[in-house]
Amino acid sequence: MRRFAFVAAIVLFTPILAAQDHQHTSGMQHPAAGPQPKEGGQAAFASIAEIVKLLDADPRTDWRKVNIEALRPHLIDMDEVTMRATVRAEPVDGGAAFFVTGSGRTLDAMRRTTLASRTVR
């Protein structure tokens, strides 16, 4: 098992794109009125949808330079660390330190997702 201190805040609760822009076909049924889901059902998909929405809203976005596919490996690594690493929190002045451990693919993802990857052993 490898260990290092890792402090992060991840917010993946994002609205889904384009749910209203769909084609109607005969026989389609619509759910009853009431609260409807706001999340994309899968965090990486919802994150990509949010990024695309933000880029689309920015008139300065040069879509020739946008590479959404490059975001996918990072989101996969974030999922690996979030779902499979073991985390132990310790209080520190003004907050907390998180000690994240993992091995194999999880350790590899931990190395790729932290800016201080040189400190990961």
TIGU-97946 format. One line per field, with one value per residue (C-alpha): z, y, x; residue number from 1. Coordinates in nm, 3 decimals. Layout:
N
Z = c(Z	...)
Y = c(Y	...)
X = c(X	...)
n = c(NUM	...)
This chain:
121
Z = c(0.000	-0.087	0.111	0.064	0.182	-0.064	-0.007	-0.263	-0.316	-0.603	-0.703	-0.960	-0.913	-1.248	-1.466	-1.778	-2.121	-2.398	-2.214	-2.360	-2.720	-2.819	-3.101	-3.034	-3.191	-3.188	-2.878	-2.655	-2.305	-2.079	-1.702	-1.479	-1.363	-1.058	-0.970	-1.248	-1.221	-1.270	-1.277	-1.581	-1.398	-1.434	-1.289	-1.578	-1.831	-1.619	-1.583	-1.958	-2.017	-1.777	-1.942	-2.288	-2.161	-2.011	-2.327	-2.544	-2.336	-2.382	-2.717	-2.704	-2.724	-3.026	-3.088	-3.316	-3.003	-2.771	-2.701	-2.484	-2.540	-2.343	-2.037	-2.027	-1.898	-1.615	-1.516	-1.526	-1.291	-1.059	-1.047	-0.971	-0.679	-0.547	-0.562	-0.487	-0.270	0.108	0.283	0.643	0.760	1.038	1.176	1.123	1.205	0.986	0.822	0.765	0.603	0.400	0.376	0.064	0.004	-0.289	-0.510	-0.873	-1.096	-0.803	-0.716	-1.082	-1.092	-0.769	-0.928	-1.242	-1.062	-0.816	-0.903	-0.640	-0.810	-0.733	-0.364	-0.429	-0.351)
Y = c(0.000	0.348	0.654	1.031	1.338	1.452	1.748	1.809	1.925	1.768	1.894	1.671	1.766	1.924	1.963	1.752	1.911	1.885	1.686	1.909	1.882	1.539	1.404	1.283	0.958	0.796	0.588	0.785	0.827	1.115	1.088	1.249	1.604	1.644	1.657	1.533	1.419	1.691	1.476	1.292	0.960	0.917	1.171	1.178	1.227	1.506	1.673	1.665	1.801	2.088	2.174	2.172	2.392	2.642	2.648	2.686	2.985	3.160	3.345	3.339	2.958	2.841	2.495	2.411	2.414	2.227	1.864	1.718	1.368	1.471	1.529	1.169	1.006	1.261	1.193	0.818	0.870	1.086	0.810	0.549	0.751	0.855	0.509	0.275	0.455	0.434	0.772	0.860	1.217	1.390	1.734	2.005	2.375	2.533	2.213	1.852	1.641	1.341	1.040	0.847	0.496	0.265	0.027	-0.079	0.119	0.331	0.434	0.513	0.730	0.902	0.992	1.130	1.337	1.517	1.813	1.698	1.363	1.371	1.323	1.006	0.691)
X = c(0.000	0.121	0.030	0.035	-0.150	-0.414	-0.644	-0.914	-1.267	-1.460	-1.798	-1.961	-2.324	-2.396	-2.701	-2.734	-2.728	-2.977	-3.240	-3.508	-3.386	-3.515	-3.723	-4.076	-4.185	-4.524	-4.587	-4.352	-4.481	-4.388	-4.360	-4.618	-4.563	-4.343	-3.976	-3.748	-3.386	-3.127	-2.811	-2.678	-2.678	-2.301	-2.058	-1.810	-2.090	-2.241	-1.899	-1.837	-2.187	-2.120	-1.787	-1.946	-2.228	-1.982	-1.771	-2.080	-2.195	-1.861	-1.852	-1.469	-1.459	-1.262	-1.408	-1.114	-0.894	-1.132	-1.044	-1.320	-1.179	-0.868	-1.089	-1.213	-0.891	-0.873	-1.234	-1.167	-0.871	-1.081	-1.343	-1.076	-0.939	-1.281	-1.436	-1.143	-0.887	-0.893	-0.907	-0.827	-0.894	-0.700	-0.784	-0.521	-0.522	-0.789	-0.912	-0.820	-0.550	-0.661	-0.433	-0.521	-0.391	-0.419	-0.228	-0.218	-0.452	-0.567	-0.211	-0.142	-0.456	-0.352	-0.018	-0.181	-0.447	-0.226	-0.007	0.240	0.289	0.662	0.572	0.371	0.567)
n = c(1	2	3	4	5	6	7	8	9	10	11	12	13	14	15	16	17	18	19	20	21	22	23	24	25	26	27	28	29	30	31	32	33	34	35	36	37	38	39	40	41	42	43	44	45	46	47	48	49	50	51	52	53	54	55	56	57	58	59	60	61	62	63	64	65	66	67	68	69	70	71	72	73	74	75	76	77	78	79	80	81	82	83	84	85	86	87	88	89	90	91	92	93	94	95	96	97	98	99	100	101	102	103	104	105	106	107	108	109	110	111	112	113	114	115	116	117	118	119	120	121)
